[in-house]
Amino acid sequence: MIKERYHLLDALRGLTLISMIVYHGTYDLVEIYGVDIPWFWDLPGRVWQQSVCWTFILLSGFCWSLGRYPLKRGLTVFGGGALVTAVTWIFMPSQRILFGILTFLGTAMLAMIPVSRAAGKLPAWMGLLGSGSLFFLTRNVNLGYWGFGAVRLGVVPEGLYRNPATTFLGFPEAGFWSGDYFSFFPWFFLFLCGYFLYRLLMEKETVRRVLTFHVPGLEWMGRHSLLIYLLHQPAVMAALEAAALAGLL
């Protein structure tokens, strides 16, 4: 039973939601409305995008142990991902999302149910080091090689890149594309980093005390993150379309 809610985690999730909403709004301005923002496709935009997804995934892994109903939560988030896929495929085929962030997070939550039985037996520092190393090793498997960023440690066998199942795992088949792609690998290893960080940090009374701090507005957003995620893109598009009709874009 959860005796205390760690409000600062909700607030951090809410802050990340705001960053994500602004990022997606900027993406729409550039990609759909043709607004010239040169830095968006360069390093600053890339760092911005990665900061959002890394924070969400680490937070999700960190908070996994706090949930009382991991099966229900995992299925709910996975269902949200399926809804996003269906809606974008039908109404926005040029921006379709297949194997997006919600699909991944739901899958990771479900996968942790059996994985936690073994992972829970490892010392937290060892699990964090191992999962971090595996994330580093597999970060670029979507691109066909082992390694992280510019560090290339070898080529992944081409035979792994075959079909939708391998695409889901992290080895996209030829011709695959998605407006938002988060495969099970490498991202599950980052999720695991969050899980082990929880075990490592929550042993400290100071950390637990800090996490009880309140930031009301951001907390509310964090507690309703799934709903806000599902609604934010239509809301952003409606606002931008209204601005365009008013001659502001």
C-alpha positions as CSV (number, residue, x, y, z in Angstrom):
1,M,0.0,0.0,0.0
2,I,1.2,3.5,-0.9
3,K,1.3,5.5,2.4
4,E,2.5,8.8,0.9
5,R,2.3,10.4,-2.5
6,Y,5.5,11.9,-3.9
7,H,4.0,15.1,-5.3
8,L,7.3,16.3,-6.9
9,L,7.2,13.4,-9.3
10,D,3.8,14.5,-10.5
11,A,5.1,18.0,-10.9
12,L,8.1,16.9,-12.9
13,R,5.8,14.9,-15.2
14,G,3.6,18.0,-15.6
15,L,6.6,20.2,-16.4
16,T,7.7,17.6,-19.0
17,L,4.2,17.6,-20.5
18,I,4.4,21.4,-21.0
19,S,7.8,21.0,-22.7
20,M,6.3,18.3,-24.9
21,I,3.2,20.4,-25.9
22,V,5.4,23.3,-26.8
23,Y,7.7,21.1,-28.8
24,H,4.8,19.5,-30.7
25,G,3.4,23.0,-31.4
26,T,6.8,24.1,-32.7
27,Y,7.0,20.9,-34.9
28,D,3.5,21.7,-36.4
29,L,4.6,25.3,-37.1
30,V,7.6,24.1,-39.0
31,E,6.3,20.9,-40.7
32,I,2.7,21.9,-41.5
33,Y,2.6,25.7,-41.6
34,G,6.1,26.2,-43.0
35,V,7.4,28.6,-40.4
36,D,11.1,29.0,-40.6
37,I,12.8,28.0,-37.4
38,P,16.3,26.9,-38.6
39,W,17.6,25.6,-35.2
40,F,14.6,23.2,-34.8
41,W,16.1,20.5,-37.0
42,D,19.6,21.0,-35.6
43,L,21.2,20.1,-32.3
44,P,19.0,22.4,-30.1
45,G,15.8,20.8,-31.4
46,R,17.2,17.3,-31.1
47,V,18.3,17.9,-27.5
48,W,14.9,19.4,-26.7
49,Q,13.1,16.3,-28.2
50,Q,15.3,13.9,-26.5
51,S,15.0,15.6,-23.1
52,V,11.3,15.1,-23.2
53,C,11.3,11.4,-24.1
54,W,14.2,10.6,-21.8
55,T,12.4,12.2,-18.9
56,F,9.1,10.5,-19.5
57,I,10.7,7.1,-19.8
58,L,13.0,7.5,-16.8
59,L,10.0,8.8,-14.7
60,S,7.8,6.0,-15.8
61,G,10.4,3.4,-14.8
62,F,11.1,5.2,-11.5
63,C,7.4,5.3,-10.7
64,W,6.6,1.7,-11.7
65,S,7.3,0.4,-8.2
66,L,4.9,3.0,-6.7
67,G,1.8,1.7,-8.6
68,R,-0.5,-0.8,-7.0
69,Y,-2.1,-2.1,-10.3
70,P,0.7,-2.4,-12.9
71,L,-1.3,-4.7,-15.1
72,K,-4.3,-2.3,-15.3
73,R,-2.0,0.7,-15.7
74,G,0.1,-1.0,-18.4
75,L,-3.0,-2.0,-20.4
76,T,-4.5,1.5,-20.1
77,V,-1.4,3.2,-21.4
78,F,-1.0,0.6,-24.2
79,G,-4.7,1.2,-25.1
80,G,-4.0,4.9,-25.3
81,G,-1.2,4.1,-27.7
82,A,-3.5,2.0,-29.8
83,L,-6.1,4.8,-29.9
84,V,-3.4,7.3,-31.1
85,T,-2.4,4.8,-33.8
86,A,-6.0,4.3,-35.0
87,V,-6.8,8.0,-35.0
88,T,-3.7,9.1,-36.8
89,W,-3.9,6.3,-39.4
90,I,-7.5,7.2,-40.2
91,F,-7.5,11.0,-40.0
92,M,-3.8,12.0,-40.4
93,P,-2.2,9.2,-42.5
94,S,0.7,11.5,-43.5
95,Q,1.5,11.9,-39.8
96,R,0.6,8.4,-38.6
97,I,2.0,7.1,-35.4
98,L,2.9,3.4,-35.2
99,F,4.8,2.1,-32.1
100,G,4.8,5.5,-30.5
101,I,5.7,6.5,-27.0
102,L,2.4,5.4,-25.3
103,T,2.6,1.9,-27.0
104,F,6.2,1.6,-25.7
105,L,5.4,2.8,-22.2
106,G,2.4,0.4,-21.9
107,T,4.5,-2.5,-23.1
108,A,7.4,-1.6,-20.7
109,M,5.0,-1.4,-17.8
110,L,3.6,-4.9,-18.6
111,A,7.0,-6.4,-19.3
112,M,8.2,-5.2,-15.9
113,I,5.7,-7.5,-14.1
114,P,7.7,-10.6,-14.9
115,V,11.1,-8.8,-15.3
116,S,10.8,-7.3,-11.8
117,R,11.0,-10.7,-10.2
118,A,14.6,-11.2,-11.4
119,A,15.5,-7.5,-11.5
120,G,14.4,-7.1,-7.8
121,K,17.0,-9.6,-6.7
122,L,19.9,-7.5,-8.2
123,P,21.7,-4.9,-6.1
124,A,20.3,-1.5,-7.3
125,W,23.7,-0.1,-8.3
126,M,24.5,-3.3,-10.4
127,G,21.1,-3.1,-12.1
128,L,21.6,0.6,-12.9
129,L,25.0,0.0,-14.3
130,G,23.9,-3.0,-16.4
131,S,20.8,-1.4,-17.8
132,G,22.7,1.8,-18.6
133,S,25.4,-0.1,-20.4
134,L,22.8,-2.0,-22.4
135,F,21.1,1.2,-23.3
136,F,24.4,2.6,-24.5
137,L,25.1,-0.6,-26.5
138,T,21.6,-0.7,-28.2
139,R,20.8,3.0,-28.6
140,N,21.3,3.0,-32.3
141,V,19.9,-0.4,-33.3
142,N,17.1,1.4,-35.1
143,L,19.8,2.7,-37.4
144,G,21.5,-0.6,-38.0
145,Y,24.5,-0.5,-35.7
146,W,25.5,-1.0,-32.1
147,G,26.5,2.0,-30.0
148,F,25.4,5.4,-28.9
149,G,25.4,8.6,-31.0
150,A,28.6,8.8,-33.1
151,V,30.1,5.8,-31.2
152,R,29.7,2.8,-33.5
153,L,30.6,-0.5,-32.0
154,G,29.6,-2.7,-34.9
155,V,26.8,-3.4,-37.5
156,V,23.6,-5.2,-36.4
157,P,22.9,-8.3,-38.6
158,E,20.6,-7.3,-41.5
159,G,18.5,-10.4,-41.0
160,L,17.0,-8.9,-37.8
161,Y,15.2,-6.2,-39.8
162,R,12.3,-8.2,-41.2
163,N,8.7,-7.5,-40.3
164,P,6.4,-5.6,-38.0
165,A,7.4,-7.8,-35.1
166,T,11.1,-7.0,-35.4
167,T,10.1,-3.3,-36.0
168,F,8.3,-3.3,-32.7
169,L,11.4,-4.8,-31.0
170,G,13.7,-2.2,-32.5
171,F,14.8,-3.6,-35.9
172,P,12.6,-1.7,-38.4
173,E,11.7,-3.4,-41.6
174,A,12.5,-1.7,-44.9
175,G,10.2,1.2,-45.7
176,F,8.9,1.6,-42.2
177,W,8.0,5.1,-41.1
178,S,6.2,6.6,-38.2
179,G,5.7,10.1,-36.8
180,D,6.7,8.9,-33.4
181,Y,8.7,5.7,-33.0
182,F,9.8,4.2,-29.7
183,S,10.8,0.5,-30.1
184,F,11.1,-1.8,-27.2
185,F,14.8,-1.8,-27.5
186,P,16.8,0.3,-26.7
187,W,14.2,2.2,-24.7
188,F,13.3,-0.6,-22.3
189,F,16.8,-0.4,-20.9
190,L,16.3,3.3,-20.1
191,F,13.0,2.4,-18.4
192,L,15.0,-0.1,-16.3
193,C,17.4,2.6,-15.4
194,G,14.5,4.5,-13.9
195,Y,13.4,1.3,-12.0
196,F,16.8,0.9,-10.5
197,L,17.2,4.6,-9.7
198,Y,14.0,4.3,-7.6
199,R,15.5,1.5,-5.6
200,L,18.8,3.3,-5.2
201,L,17.5,6.7,-4.3
202,M,14.4,5.9,-2.3
203,E,16.4,4.3,0.4
204,K,17.4,7.8,1.4
205,E,15.1,9.7,3.8
206,T,16.2,13.1,2.4
207,V,15.1,12.0,-1.1
208,R,11.7,10.9,0.1
209,R,11.2,14.1,2.0
210,V,12.1,16.3,-1.0
211,L,9.7,14.4,-3.3
212,T,6.8,15.3,-1.0
213,F,7.0,19.0,-2.0
214,H,4.0,20.5,-3.7
215,V,3.8,22.4,-7.0
216,P,0.0,22.4,-7.4
217,G,-0.5,23.3,-11.1
218,L,2.2,21.0,-12.4
219,E,1.0,18.3,-10.0
220,W,-2.5,18.3,-11.5
221,M,-1.1,18.0,-15.0
222,G,1.2,15.2,-14.0
223,R,-1.7,13.2,-12.4
224,H,-3.7,13.6,-15.6
225,S,-0.8,13.0,-18.0
226,L,-2.4,10.3,-20.1
227,L,-5.5,12.3,-20.8
228,I,-3.6,15.5,-21.5
229,Y,-1.3,13.6,-23.9
230,L,-4.3,12.2,-25.8
231,L,-5.9,15.6,-26.1
232,H,-3.0,18.0,-26.6
233,Q,-2.3,17.5,-30.2
234,P,-5.9,18.1,-31.4
235,A,-6.0,21.2,-29.1
236,V,-2.6,22.5,-30.5
237,M,-3.8,21.9,-34.1
238,A,-7.1,23.7,-33.5
239,A,-5.2,26.7,-31.9
240,L,-2.7,26.9,-34.8
241,E,-5.5,26.5,-37.4
242,A,-7.4,29.4,-35.8
243,A,-4.2,31.5,-35.8
244,A,-3.7,30.7,-39.5
245,L,-7.3,31.6,-40.4
246,A,-6.8,34.9,-38.5
247,G,-3.8,35.6,-40.6
248,L,-1.3,35.3,-37.8
249,L,0.7,32.5,-39.5
